[in-house]
Amino acid sequence: MSLDGCTLNEGGTYTPTGGSSVTFDRTGESIANGVVLGNMSESDFFAREKLYATVRMPSLQGDGEYSKQKNSIRIVRPTTLASGKVVYNLVRIETEVHPESGSTETTNLLSLGIAAAADADLTLFWSSGSLK
């Protein structure tokens, strides 16, 4: 399917099926405004998947308006190439929502974002970078 004319469901609920659960626990590492979680069932530190969650809260600006709140989750999965080199593949999910928008706006944005990540209409975009 092409990007032009793709359809995404808004307001739906998503329940993954199949696969296996990966549990992420705190690693003890520190990052600004967030936490680092790791797949602690992986004993090799260098092969361990990590989840980084950060929040930038809204703040009052000089013009009397508030900035947007920014929430971000980044999941990093190390992969060893045939050459022996390690690369760090990742997925990043972010929202930037003005505090006056309310939780419904955030929920609707996330719903569209989940659909964009998982919908069959965008498979070629994610797998090969196709913009058609």
C-alpha positions as CSV (number, residue, x, y, z in Angstrom):
1,M,0.0,0.0,0.0
2,S,1.2,3.5,-0.7
3,L,1.6,6.4,1.8
4,D,-0.8,8.4,-0.3
5,G,-4.3,7.4,0.7
6,C,-3.2,5.4,3.7
7,T,-5.8,5.1,6.4
8,L,-5.1,5.1,10.2
9,N,-7.6,4.3,12.9
10,E,-7.9,7.0,15.6
11,G,-9.3,6.2,19.0
12,G,-8.9,2.5,18.7
13,T,-7.6,0.2,21.3
14,Y,-4.6,-2.0,20.6
15,T,-3.8,-5.4,22.1
16,P,-0.7,-7.2,20.8
17,T,-1.1,-10.8,20.0
18,G,1.6,-13.4,19.6
19,G,5.2,-12.8,20.4
20,S,6.7,-12.9,23.9
21,S,6.8,-10.5,26.8
22,V,10.0,-8.6,27.5
23,T,10.3,-7.2,31.0
24,F,12.2,-4.0,31.6
25,D,13.5,-3.1,35.0
26,R,15.5,-0.1,36.3
27,T,19.2,-0.3,35.6
28,G,20.5,2.2,38.1
29,E,21.7,4.5,35.4
30,S,20.8,8.1,35.6
31,I,19.6,10.4,32.8
32,A,18.2,13.9,33.1
33,N,14.4,14.0,33.6
34,G,13.9,10.3,33.2
35,V,14.7,6.7,33.9
36,V,16.6,3.9,32.2
37,L,15.2,0.4,32.1
38,G,16.8,-2.7,30.8
39,N,16.0,-6.2,29.8
40,M,17.7,-7.7,32.8
41,S,17.1,-11.2,31.6
42,E,19.9,-10.6,29.1
43,S,23.1,-11.4,31.1
44,D,25.4,-9.7,28.5
45,F,25.5,-6.0,29.3
46,F,26.5,-5.1,25.8
47,A,23.6,-7.1,24.2
48,R,20.9,-5.8,26.6
49,E,17.9,-3.9,25.2
50,K,17.2,-0.7,27.0
51,L,14.2,1.6,27.4
52,Y,14.8,5.3,28.0
53,A,11.8,7.3,29.3
54,T,12.1,11.1,29.6
55,V,9.7,13.9,30.4
56,R,10.0,17.7,29.9
57,M,7.3,19.4,31.8
58,P,5.6,22.5,30.5
59,S,7.1,25.7,31.8
60,L,5.9,29.3,31.9
61,Q,7.5,31.4,29.1
62,G,8.4,35.0,29.0
63,D,5.2,35.9,27.1
64,G,3.0,34.4,29.8
65,E,2.2,31.2,27.7
66,Y,3.2,27.7,28.7
67,S,5.5,25.5,26.6
68,K,4.5,22.0,25.5
69,Q,5.0,18.9,27.7
70,K,7.3,16.5,25.9
71,N,7.2,12.8,26.7
72,S,9.6,10.4,25.0
73,I,10.4,6.7,25.1
74,R,13.3,5.3,23.2
75,I,14.0,1.5,23.0
76,V,17.5,0.6,21.9
77,R,18.4,-2.9,20.8
78,P,22.1,-3.7,20.2
79,T,22.7,-6.0,17.2
80,T,26.0,-7.6,16.3
81,L,26.8,-7.5,12.6
82,A,28.5,-10.3,10.6
83,S,31.7,-8.2,10.8
84,G,31.6,-8.2,14.6
85,K,30.7,-4.6,14.8
86,V,27.8,-3.7,17.2
87,V,25.1,-1.3,16.0
88,Y,22.3,0.2,18.1
89,N,18.9,0.0,16.4
90,L,16.2,2.0,18.0
91,V,12.6,3.1,18.0
92,R,11.5,6.4,19.4
93,I,8.0,7.4,20.4
94,E,7.4,11.1,21.4
95,T,4.5,13.3,22.2
96,E,4.6,17.1,22.4
97,V,1.3,18.4,23.7
98,H,0.3,21.8,25.1
99,P,-1.0,21.5,28.7
100,E,-4.3,23.2,27.6
101,S,-5.0,20.4,25.1
102,G,-5.9,17.9,27.7
103,S,-5.5,14.2,28.0
104,T,-7.9,13.4,25.1
105,E,-5.6,15.0,22.6
106,T,-2.6,13.0,23.9
107,T,-4.7,9.8,23.7
108,N,-5.8,10.5,20.2
109,L,-2.2,11.4,19.1
110,L,-0.9,8.1,20.6
111,S,-3.7,6.2,18.9
112,L,-2.7,7.6,15.5
113,G,1.0,7.0,16.3
114,I,0.4,3.4,17.2
115,A,-1.6,2.9,14.0
116,A,1.2,4.5,12.0
117,A,3.7,2.1,13.5
118,A,1.6,-1.0,13.1
119,D,-0.8,-0.5,10.2
120,A,-0.3,-2.6,7.1
121,D,-0.7,0.5,4.9
122,L,2.7,1.6,6.0
123,T,4.6,-1.7,5.9
124,L,6.7,-0.7,2.8
125,F,7.5,2.7,4.4
126,W,8.9,1.0,7.5
127,S,10.6,-1.9,5.8
128,S,12.2,-0.2,2.8
129,G,11.7,3.5,3.1
130,S,9.2,3.7,0.2
131,L,7.5,7.1,-0.1
132,K,5.1,6.0,-2.7
